[in-house]
Amino acid sequence: MEKNDVLVSVVILTYNDAPFIEETLNSVKDQTYKNIELVVSDDCSTDDTVERCSRWLEQNRSRFTNVQLLTVEKNTGVTYNINRAQRAARGEWIKGLGGDDLLTPDCIEVFMNFVNSNSDIKIVQCGLAKINENNDFLGYDSKGFNKYFHSEKIPAYWQHQFLLRKDPLEAMGLFKSKELLEKVDYYDCEFPMQEDVAFAMKVVSSGYKIWFIDNYLIKRRMRAGTLSGLSDTTLVNRNNMIRVNINKKYFVPQLGWLEGKLLLYYDKIHEMFFNHPKLNKKSSYLCRMLKHILQSPYILIRQYKLRQVRKNICKILQD
């Protein structure tokens, strides 16, 4: 098989995306790369997302090497939906996409040209542009190229050390090989949100380098009522508490003794604020200051360790 004939699966994760789903599907149809499998996995939408997808797929089936529409009888959450779609995908490479997001026309072709340039590449990240509900451009995502993490010379070990203290990844920009997903056993369904944090840690701690391609190939839609448009009046929300559990499983065991203990203490403060509504007010300056002061021991050691990691990476970049 020629490199340009490799099957790529685009997996679209949907939940109540009816107003946008056809535009999203069309962005996959319009790809310059031809050998594409389209997998749509719906997590029990209550609107007519599934009906719209079914009609569209029937009308455009001939464009794709294969199409799949996956549905469930009850909502299972983001992580289960991701795994359901990725396990069903038959392609050697997988590009995930939200049901309201868009691919640029050359997205898959650019990704494939990049991964074909180096057989060591198993996962790569691109930049994201942000748009609103009317497709107005809102700017570029801040998690673009990071010289301490994405530089070509940086091995997975130092990416791991960096990722333990700072997250430069945007999950929507990831292009993953099926081989890598199978090796790390996909996403961790223990966590219904922030699944990308645990997944990235599984990847780098398993010795896989996350590469970066300096192109903006995804348009991520920011809209009210979605995870990407999340806003809250509380200092600590349910999403933060999920991160507390991710830290216990993936971060604390991989940090040094003192840094790990301070991270546990830092997360205890999160739990305290979450369980006391009078403290958990983003609008209160005193509450914000108290939380910052109580959590400062871990913040300080994390900043110190991150500086040490950056110094070691700078030595690699200078060689």
C-alpha positions in Angstrom: 0.0 0.0 0.0 1.3 3.5 -0.9 1.7 5.9 2.0 -0.9 8.2 0.5 -3.4 5.2 0.4 -3.3 4.6 4.2 -6.8 4.5 5.6 -7.6 7.4 8.1 -10.6 7.3 10.3 -12.2 10.6 11.2 -14.3 9.9 14.4 -17.0 12.5 15.2 -18.3 12.5 18.7 -21.8 13.9 19.0 -24.3 14.9 21.7 -27.1 17.4 20.8 -25.1 18.9 18.0 -28.0 19.2 15.5 -27.5 22.9 14.5 -23.9 22.2 13.5 -23.5 18.6 12.6 -24.0 18.8 8.9 -21.4 21.5 8.6 -19.0 19.4 10.6 -19.7 16.4 8.3 -19.2 18.5 5.2 -15.8 19.6 6.5 -14.8 15.9 6.5 -16.4 15.3 3.1 -14.4 18.2 1.6 -11.0 16.8 2.6 -8.3 16.7 -0.1 -7.1 13.3 1.3 -9.4 10.6 -0.2 -9.0 7.4 1.7 -11.2 8.2 4.8 -13.4 6.2 7.0 -16.1 8.3 8.8 -17.2 7.1 12.2 -20.0 9.1 14.0 -20.6 8.1 17.6 -23.6 9.6 19.3 -24.0 9.6 23.0 -27.8 9.4 23.2 -28.7 12.9 21.9 -32.1 14.2 22.8 -32.4 16.4 19.7 -32.4 15.1 16.0 -28.6 14.8 15.7 -28.8 11.1 14.9 -31.5 11.6 12.3 -29.5 14.3 10.6 -26.4 12.2 10.6 -28.3 9.2 9.2 -29.7 11.2 6.3 -26.4 12.8 5.5 -24.4 9.5 5.6 -26.9 7.9 3.3 -26.6 10.8 0.8 -22.8 10.9 1.0 -21.7 7.3 1.7 -19.9 7.0 -1.7 -17.4 9.6 -0.7 -15.9 7.4 2.0 -14.1 4.1 2.1 -16.4 3.1 5.0 -19.0 4.8 7.2 -20.3 3.9 10.7 -23.0 5.5 12.8 -22.8 4.3 16.4 -25.6 5.0 18.9 -26.4 4.0 22.5 -29.7 3.8 24.5 -28.4 5.9 27.4 -25.8 8.6 27.8 -22.4 7.2 28.8 -20.2 10.3 29.0 -17.4 11.7 26.9 -14.7 9.1 27.6 -16.8 6.1 26.8 -18.0 7.8 23.6 -14.4 8.4 22.6 -13.3 4.8 23.2 -16.4 3.4 21.5 -15.6 5.3 18.4 -11.8 4.7 18.4 -12.2 1.0 19.0 -14.6 0.7 16.1 -12.4 2.7 13.8 -10.5 0.6 11.1 -8.0 3.2 10.0 -4.3 3.1 10.8 -4.6 6.8 11.9 -7.5 8.4 13.8 -8.5 12.0 13.9 -11.1 12.9 16.5 -13.6 15.7 16.1 -16.4 17.3 18.1 -19.9 17.3 16.6 -19.7 21.1 16.2 -16.1 21.5 15.2 -14.5 21.8 11.7 -11.5 20.4 9.8 -9.7 22.7 7.3 -9.9 21.2 3.8 -6.3 20.0 3.8 -6.2 18.8 7.5 -5.8 15.0 6.9 -3.5 15.5 4.0 -1.1 17.7 6.0 -1.2 15.3 8.9 -0.4 12.3 6.7 2.4 14.1 4.9 3.9 14.9 8.3 3.6 11.4 9.8 4.9 9.8 6.6 8.1 11.8 7.0 9.2 9.9 10.1 8.3 6.3 11.0 8.8 7.1 14.7 5.8 9.4 14.8 2.8 7.8 16.5 1.0 10.9 17.7 1.1 14.5 16.6 -0.6 17.7 17.7 -1.6 20.7 15.5 -2.8 24.2 16.4 -6.4 25.2 16.8 -8.4 28.2 15.7 -11.4 29.2 17.7 -14.8 30.2 16.2 -18.2 31.1 17.7 -21.6 29.8 16.8 -21.7 32.1 13.8 -18.3 30.9 12.5 -16.7 34.2 13.5 -13.0 33.9 14.2 -12.2 34.3 17.9 -8.4 33.8 17.8 -6.0 30.9 18.1 -5.8 28.5 21.0 -3.1 29.4 23.5 -1.8 25.8 23.6 0.2 26.1 20.5 3.8 25.3 19.9 5.8 25.1 23.2 9.6 25.0 22.7 10.1 23.1 26.0 7.7 20.4 25.0 7.2 20.2 21.2 10.7 20.8 19.9 11.9 18.0 17.6 14.9 17.2 19.8 12.9 16.7 23.0 12.5 13.0 23.9 9.5 11.5 25.6 11.2 11.4 28.9 11.5 15.1 29.2 8.0 15.6 27.7 6.9 13.4 30.6 8.7 15.5 33.2 7.3 18.7 31.7 3.8 17.4 31.5 3.9 16.5 35.2 4.0 20.2 35.9 2.5 22.0 33.0 0.0 21.0 30.2 0.7 22.4 26.8 -1.6 20.0 25.0 -5.0 20.6 23.3 -6.7 17.2 22.8 -8.8 18.3 19.9 -5.6 18.9 17.9 -4.3 15.3 18.3 -3.8 12.9 15.4 -3.2 9.4 16.8 -2.1 6.0 15.3 -4.3 3.0 16.1 -1.2 1.2 17.1 -0.5 3.7 19.9 -4.1 3.6 21.1 -3.9 -0.1 21.4 -0.5 0.0 23.2 -1.7 2.4 25.9 -5.2 0.8 26.1 -7.1 3.8 24.8 -8.6 6.4 27.2 -9.2 5.8 30.9 -13.0 5.4 31.4 -12.6 6.0 35.2 -12.7 9.7 34.4 -15.8 11.1 32.6 -14.1 14.4 31.8 -10.5 15.7 31.5 -9.9 12.3 29.8 -7.2 13.9 27.7 -5.1 14.7 30.7 -4.9 11.0 31.8 -4.4 9.9 28.2 -1.5 12.3 27.6 0.2 11.0 30.7 -0.3 7.4 29.6 1.3 8.3 26.3 4.5 10.0 27.5 5.0 7.7 30.5 4.9 4.8 28.0 7.8 6.3 26.0 5.9 7.9 23.1 6.9 11.3 22.0 4.1 13.8 21.1 5.1 15.6 18.0 3.9 19.0 16.8 2.9 20.3 13.4 2.8 24.1 13.2 -0.4 24.4 11.3 -3.9 25.4 12.4 -5.9 22.5 11.0 -8.9 22.5 13.3 -11.6 25.1 14.0 -12.9 24.6 17.5 -16.4 26.0 18.2 -16.8 27.8 21.5 -20.5 28.0 22.4 -22.5 28.4 25.6 -23.5 25.3 27.4 -20.7 23.1 26.1 -17.5 21.8 27.8 -15.4 24.0 25.6 -17.4 27.1 26.6 -17.5 26.2 30.3 -17.9 29.0 32.7 -18.6 28.8 36.5 -19.2 31.1 39.4 -17.4 28.7 41.8 -13.7 28.5 42.6 -13.8 24.7 42.5 -16.2 22.9 40.2 -17.0 19.2 39.4 -14.4 19.3 36.7 -11.7 20.3 39.2 -12.7 17.4 41.4 -12.2 14.9 38.6 -8.7 16.3 38.2 -8.1 15.6 41.8 -8.7 11.9 41.2 -6.6 12.0 38.0 -3.8 13.5 40.0 -4.0 10.7 42.6 -3.8 8.0 39.9 -1.4 9.5 37.3 0.6 12.3 38.9 1.3 11.7 42.6 2.9 8.3 42.0 5.2 9.7 39.3 6.4 12.7 41.3 9.1 12.8 44.0 8.1 12.3 47.6 7.8 15.9 48.7 6.2 17.2 45.4 3.7 14.3 45.5 2.8 15.0 49.1 2.3 18.7 48.4 0.1 17.9 45.4 -2.1 15.8 47.7 -2.3 18.7 50.1 -3.1 21.1 47.2 -6.0 18.8 46.2 -7.2 18.6 49.8 -7.7 22.4 49.6 -9.7 21.9 46.4 -11.9 19.4 48.2 -12.4 21.7 51.2 -13.6 24.6 49.0 -15.8 22.3 46.9 -17.6 21.0 50.0 -18.1 24.5 51.6 -20.3 26.7 49.4 -19.5 29.8 51.5 -15.8 29.5 50.6 -16.4 28.4 47.1 -17.2 31.8 45.6 -15.2 33.1 42.6 -16.7 36.6 43.1 -15.1 36.9 46.6 -11.6 38.3 46.7 -11.0 37.0 50.2 -12.0 33.5 49.2 -9.7 33.6 46.1 -6.8 34.9 48.2 -7.3 32.3 50.9 -7.3 29.5 48.4 -4.2 30.8 46.8 -2.3 31.2 50.1 -3.3 27.7 51.3 -2.2 26.1 48.0 1.0 28.1 47.6 3.4 25.4 48.9 2.6 23.1 46.0 2.5 26.0 43.5 6.0 27.1 44.6 7.6 23.6 44.4 5.9 23.0 41.0 7.3 26.2 39.7 10.8 25.3 41.0 10.7 21.8 39.5 9.4 23.2 36.2 12.3 25.6 36.0 14.7 22.7 36.6 13.1 20.7 33.8 13.3 23.7 31.4 17.0 24.1 32.2 17.7 20.5 31.3 15.6 20.8 28.1 17.6 24.0 27.2 20.8 22.0 27.4 19.3 19.5 24.9 18.2 22.2 22.5 21.7 23.8 22.6 23.5 20.6 21.7 
